[in-house]
């Protein structure tokens, strides 16, 4: 398949992207997902989750990174549990733990 005079690989995998591209996509997905979470440990509703995927895929296309939508989707959905874990960890680090309170008594 050709697009803008260039041959486009239609079966490209997420793992075939350059490291910098993968990191950029992961960061965009993570930041948007975490900023959309109301409660630190809950998954987003499917409609909101899909909206984030669409927004990030639009950015990917603007950067002219060619990767099939479903590849980005598979990667995104596989990463959601780690986004939630990282957010939970960040939230716990921001609020002082019980062990610190006990030391002050």
C-alpha positions in Angstrom: 0.0 0.0 0.0 1.3 3.4 -0.9 0.6 6.7 0.9 2.1 10.0 -0.2 4.3 8.2 -2.7 5.9 6.0 0.1 5.4 2.3 0.6 3.5 1.7 3.8 4.0 -1.6 5.7 0.5 -2.7 6.6 1.4 -5.3 9.1 3.9 -3.3 11.2 4.1 -4.2 14.8 4.5 -1.8 17.7 7.8 -3.4 18.6 9.2 -2.4 15.1 9.0 1.3 16.0 12.2 3.2 17.0 12.8 3.3 20.8 12.2 7.1 20.8 8.8 6.7 19.1 7.7 4.0 21.4 8.7 6.1 24.5 6.9 9.1 23.1 3.7 7.1 22.4 3.8 5.4 25.8 4.3 8.8 27.6 1.4 10.4 25.7 -0.9 7.5 26.5 0.2 7.3 30.2 -0.1 11.1 30.8 -3.6 11.3 29.3 -4.8 8.2 31.0 -3.5 9.2 34.4 -4.9 12.8 34.1 -8.3 11.3 33.2 -8.5 9.1 36.3 -10.7 10.5 39.1 -9.7 7.8 41.6 -6.2 6.5 41.6 -7.0 2.8 41.6 -9.9 2.6 39.1 -9.8 1.9 35.4 -11.5 4.4 33.1 -14.8 3.7 31.4 -14.5 2.2 27.9 -15.8 5.4 26.2 -13.2 7.6 27.9 -10.4 5.0 27.4 -11.2 4.9 23.6 -11.3 8.7 23.4 -7.7 8.8 24.8 -6.6 6.2 22.2 -8.2 8.3 19.4 -6.5 11.5 20.6 -3.1 9.9 20.8 -3.5 8.2 17.4 -4.3 11.5 15.8 -1.0 12.9 17.3 0.9 9.8 16.0 -0.5 10.5 12.5 0.5 14.2 12.7 4.0 13.1 13.6 3.9 10.9 10.5 4.7 7.7 12.5 3.1 4.9 10.6 1.7 2.2 12.8 -1.7 0.5 12.5 -4.4 1.7 14.8 -5.1 -1.7 16.2 -1.4 -2.2 17.1 -1.5 1.0 19.1 -4.7 -0.2 20.7 -3.4 -3.6 21.7 -0.3 -2.0 23.2 -2.4 0.7 25.0 -4.8 -1.9 26.6 -1.9 -4.1 27.7 -0.3 -1.1 29.4 -3.3 0.2 31.3 -2.7 -2.0 34.4 0.9 -0.6 34.6 -0.4 3.0 34.2 -2.7 2.4 37.2 0.1 0.8 39.3 2.4 3.7 38.6 -0.3 6.2 39.4 -1.1 4.4 42.6 2.6 4.4 43.6 2.9 8.1 42.8 -0.2 8.9 44.9 1.2 6.9 47.8 4.6 8.7 47.6 2.9 12.1 47.6 0.9 11.4 50.8 3.0 10.6 53.8 2.6 7.0 55.0 1.5 5.8 58.4 5.0 4.8 59.3 6.1 8.4 59.2 3.2 9.5 61.4 4.1 6.9 63.9 7.7 8.2 64.1 6.4 11.7 65.0 4.4 10.4 68.0 
